[in-house]
Amino acid sequence: MRLWFLLLVLACAPVPAAADLPETLDARQWAAVEHSVDRGLAWLARQQVADGSFEGHALGQPAVTSFAIMAFLSRGHRPGVGPYGEAMTKGIDFVLGTQRPNGLFTYADAPPPYQHREAPHTATYNHAIAGLMLGEVYGMCQGKRSDRIRVAIEKALDLSWGLQFQAKERPEDQGGWRYLYKRDEVDSDLSVTGWQLMFLRSAKNAEFDVPKEFIDAAMGFVKRCYISHRDGTFTYSPGDRGDASETMTGIGALSLALGGLHQDPQVLEAGDFLLEHPMDANFYRRDNRYHYTAYYCAQAMAQLGGRYWQEFYPTVASTLVNAQDDDGSWEYDHGRDAKFGDAYFTSLAVLTLTPPYQLLPIYQR
C-alpha cells in the first residue's frame, strides 16, 4: 500500500485544522463550518442518480460527479467505507464508464468542429477533472477497480500529453492546453491548463510516470500568463491584458504553488492581490462565478499558508456558511455556470471550506 495513502488514512480523524495551517476560527465558528460541510455532503448524497452520477447537465459530466467525490474525500470519507462509501464507489464507476477509446473522459459526444459551450468546449475540462479525481482515489481502491483506474489514468495521460504538445500557432502557447479543436489563434489558456496541470500532479503523486518536462512545460505557460495589473495578476492567456481577474489569479497562484513555487514573487503578489479582494458577501452577490473562483483561491491560499491563509479563510468561510440553503445545498440560479446544477456549486463550496483538514493528496502542503 502506498505511503501517502497510509498517511491519508491516519489523518482522516476530524481535526480543527492541519498542523501546518494556522488556525483561523474560534471553536464556535469552526463548529459552524463543520456543520455546514456535513449538511452539504448529506444533501449531495441525495443527488446521486441510478447510473452513479451526481445530478448535473450532461455537458458537465463527468466533472460534476468527480467534484462530488472529491468533496466527500475532503472530509475524510473513502470509497467503500462508511455512510458515503457506496455512493463514492458508484460515482467512480460512472466516471470510468465515460472514458472514450482514445482516453478522453466525456459523457456527451464531442465531435469536431469546436462549438462554443457545447461538448467540444467542455470536454477538456471534464477530462482533466475526472483524471484528477481518479488520481486522488487510486490508492484507496482495490482489486479490479484499482486496475481499471490505473489503465484509465494511463490512457488519459497519453491523451493529455498529445493535446499539450500538438502544433500551436503562437510560441507563447507552448506547454498549455485549450479545447479539443481549434477555436481561434489562441491555442492555450490558463483555465484549461490549470486543471490539466492538477491532473498531472495528482497522477505523479499517485506514482504514475509523469515526466518532469511535461509539468515544467505547463508551469512555463502559467508563468507567461502573469501580468501585474489592477484587475488581477494572472490573465487568461499570455499577453491578454484585459482578462486579468480574481479567478485567473487564483488558478495561476495555485498552479505554481502545486509545482513547488510557493515563494515565487508572482505567487506572493497573487496572494497579496487576493487579500485585497476578499471573497466576501459583496463578491458573492456581484460575481456569477463565486464558487468557482473561491475554490481556486482557497486552495491557493492554503498552499501559501501563514498570513495569507489567516486573513483569507475566515471571510470565505463566513460567506459560504451564511449563503447555504436550508436543505444543505448551495444554489446559484444565474450566470454561465448555472446550467451545471446545484451539485456542482455545493461540491465546490464544500471543497472551499475543507482545506483545513488537508486530506486531499493533491492539495496537501
Phi, psi and omega in degrees: 000141186291144183300319183295330179288321176300319178295323178297315180300315180297332183274356192286348176294131182301135178223154182297325179195152178291151185299329183263007170246127181295144177290139185237347185239151173279176187300321181293316180295318180294322177299322179294320179295313180299318179297319179297314179299314182295323176294320179297317180292323178297318176296316183300318181300331181282354182264002180284137181255178191300328183278001178098348179283163173257137190315128179176160181300143181304327181292342180261010180253140011267015182297316182300315178296322179295320176299318180298315179298318179293329175298316176297317179301322186293344178258002177099003177280150185227152179301133175078003184228135172079191189294334182247007184299316181292319179298320179294318179297316178297322178294318177300316180297323176298313181300315179301324182288349179270357182286132180272164182305331180276002178101351183286132172268111173200136178280315179276141176302140184230064180284159175290161003272185175300137175227124184297128178058027171243186187304321177296342176275316187272347189298320182290332172292309179305317183299309184292319183290322175296316178298320177301311180299316182295326175296325180289326184263354187306312182286354181261352182253156186234166169060222185297325180294319176299319178296319179297318180295317180300311181297319181296317180295318180298317178294320180294321177298318179301317179294315181299317179295321177298319179290324182295322188250019173289162183301136181227141185292317186261131179303326182291347179272356180298139178091351182252184180228159168217244185257174180297323185232155186294134177253314181205200183286346179273118186255356177215145173222159186290330182296304179293320183298321179301317179292318179296321178295322177295323176299312179299318180295319179297316179297319179295319177300326181275011173077024170278157180281103178239098182304142184301328184296332179290315178292319179299319179297318179294319179297323177298319177297315180302315181296330177286348176272359179287141174204133176278109192211146185294339181263009180149168182249352172232146184238169189297322179209157184305131178083359182270087188287348183270352187247018172294141184196169174298322181297309181293326178295320178297313182287329176295313179296318180297316182299314181291322179296319178295338175273007176093005184263049184301326184259011177298136181306326178294321179292316180294322177295321177298317178300318178296318179300316183293328175293330179282348181231073188295151178277065187262187184296326177296317177298318181301319182285327188264340186253120184279007175234036184305310186298318179296314180293314182297324177301307178304310187293322178296317179293322179295314182291330174294324177295322179287325177065201176052221184294333179297314179290318183299322182274333185276311194296316182304324181290312181292324179296313179298318181299313183289319178300318181286336182273351184292139178285165182298331182277359178100353182267169166246125186247140176215109190256016177216166182096169188289341180267357187302327184293342181285346170095168186286337175296325177295308181295321181293319178298316179295322178297315178299315181295333176286328182275341191260004176306329179302335178287333180053048184257332177284121183306322184298330186254003178291143183275000000 
